[in-house]
Amino acid sequence: MIFVVLLGLAAGGLTIAAGLSEASRTRVWADVSIIWMLAPALLFALAGVAVLAGMIYAVARLTRVTPRFTSRAQQVAGQAAAATRKAADGITKPFVWLQQAGAVLKSIFKL
């Protein structure tokens, strides 16, 4: 961080020194101004490219590791579904049995 600040101060000092000389022209100052205006934009673009590269690397690693974990998650979800189905069948079994017994008794007494 300190190196970047010192580099910026040195570049600014050299720019001022170049501007104080008698041989400075408008075109040179226009070029220097364009460089100073583009430098921050290029740094932000470089940071964006670095973030994008990191995201691409992370997704590549994730797609390599994912199949192991998704197959295990699918097994766990299947076990949970089977346990839920078994519990639901166990809870409703007495009610279904009573309904059936009532229907049988109704049909017996109708005859």
C-alpha positions as a printed NumPy array, in Angstrom:
array([[  0.   ,   0.   ,   0.   ],
       [  2.821,   2.375,   0.9  ],
       [  4.589,   1.474,  -2.352],
       [  1.52 ,   2.445,  -4.368],
       [  1.265,   5.803,  -2.576],
       [  4.964,   6.519,  -3.134],
       [  4.654,   5.519,  -6.784],
       [  1.686,   7.88 ,  -7.213],
       [  3.545,  10.736,  -5.542],
       [  6.602,  10.141,  -7.731],
       [  4.464,  10.113, -10.879],
       [  2.737,  13.31 ,  -9.779],
       [  6.074,  14.976,  -9.049],
       [  7.469,  13.998, -12.424],
       [  4.339,  15.325, -14.108],
       [  4.688,  18.661, -12.34 ],
       [  8.396,  18.81 , -13.204],
       [  7.609,  18.121, -16.86 ],
       [  4.977,  20.859, -16.837],
       [  7.372,  23.472, -15.48 ],
       [  9.787,  23.109, -18.362],
       [  9.603,  25.502, -21.308],
       [  9.168,  22.738, -23.877],
       [  5.718,  21.619, -22.685],
       [  3.008,  21.603, -25.275],
       [ -0.738,  21.157, -25.173],
       [ -0.661,  17.735, -26.82 ],
       [  1.722,  16.369, -24.182],
       [ -0.536,  17.619, -21.394],
       [ -3.56 ,  16.106, -23.1  ],
       [ -1.796,  12.748, -23.242],
       [ -0.768,  12.969, -19.583],
       [ -4.321,  13.875, -18.594],
       [ -5.753,  10.923, -20.485],
       [ -3.314,   8.582, -18.766],
       [ -4.267,   9.934, -15.331],
       [ -7.97 ,   9.617, -16.129],
       [ -7.649,   6.06 , -17.442],
       [ -5.425,   4.709, -14.655],
       [ -8.183,   4.448, -11.985],
       [-10.606,   2.936, -14.491],
       [ -8.021,   0.336, -15.453],
       [ -7.396,  -0.506, -11.791],
       [-11.128,  -0.989, -11.193],
       [-11.352,  -3.127, -14.326],
       [ -8.42 ,  -5.217, -13.115],
       [-10.158,  -5.72 ,  -9.768],
       [-13.323,  -6.78 , -11.599],
       [-11.379,  -9.258, -13.723],
       [ -9.751, -10.673, -10.585],
       [-13.16 , -11.144,  -8.923],
       [-14.543, -12.776, -12.062],
       [-11.551, -15.121, -12.29 ],
       [-12.016, -16.073,  -8.64 ],
       [-15.688, -16.825,  -9.212],
       [-14.871, -18.982, -12.254],
       [-12.291, -20.905, -10.223],
       [-14.753, -21.406,  -7.349],
       [-17.482, -22.7  ,  -9.67 ],
       [-15.006, -25.08 , -11.334],
       [-13.992, -26.479,  -7.944],
       [-17.606, -26.71 ,  -6.85 ],
       [-18.661, -28.671,  -9.925],
       [-15.838, -31.131,  -9.29 ],
       [-16.866, -31.753,  -5.665],
       [-20.658, -31.531,  -5.994],
       [-21.531, -35.058,  -7.262],
       [-20.328, -36.754,  -4.066],
       [-22.41 , -34.554,  -1.837],
       [-25.516, -34.454,  -4.022],
       [-25.724, -38.248,  -4.21 ],
       [-25.518, -38.459,  -0.415],
       [-28.122, -35.696,  -0.085],
       [-30.396, -37.611,  -2.451],
       [-30.032, -40.74 ,  -0.308],
       [-30.861, -38.806,   2.858],
       [-33.88 , -37.191,   1.189],
       [-35.094, -40.623,   0.04 ],
       [-34.752, -42.002,   3.568],
       [-36.622, -39.003,   4.97 ],
       [-39.411, -39.466,   2.414],
       [-39.727, -43.167,   3.29 ],
       [-39.809, -42.42 ,   7.02 ],
       [-42.418, -39.689,   6.506],
       [-44.568, -42.   ,   4.387],
       [-44.308, -44.773,   7.024],
       [-45.232, -42.359,   9.836],
       [-48.181, -40.961,   7.881],
       [-49.437, -44.467,   7.103],
       [-49.101, -45.414,  10.777],
       [-51.058, -42.368,  11.91 ],
       [-53.903, -42.831,   9.43 ],
       [-54.164, -46.623,   9.811],
       [-56.522, -46.57 ,  12.856],
       [-58.847, -44.058,  11.189],
       [-58.989, -46.062,   7.978],
       [-59.631, -49.246,   9.974],
       [-62.493, -47.594,  11.883],
       [-63.978, -46.345,   8.615],
       [-63.776, -49.831,   7.142],
       [-65.249, -51.44 ,  10.257],
       [-68.145, -48.961,  10.197],
       [-68.783, -49.722,   6.536],
       [-68.765, -53.463,   7.251],
       [-71.213, -53.048,  10.146],
       [-73.507, -50.903,   7.998],
       [-73.514, -53.485,   5.244],
       [-74.227, -56.311,   7.722],
       [-77.179, -54.545,   9.338],
       [-78.609, -53.497,   5.955],
       [-79.078, -57.097,   4.967]])
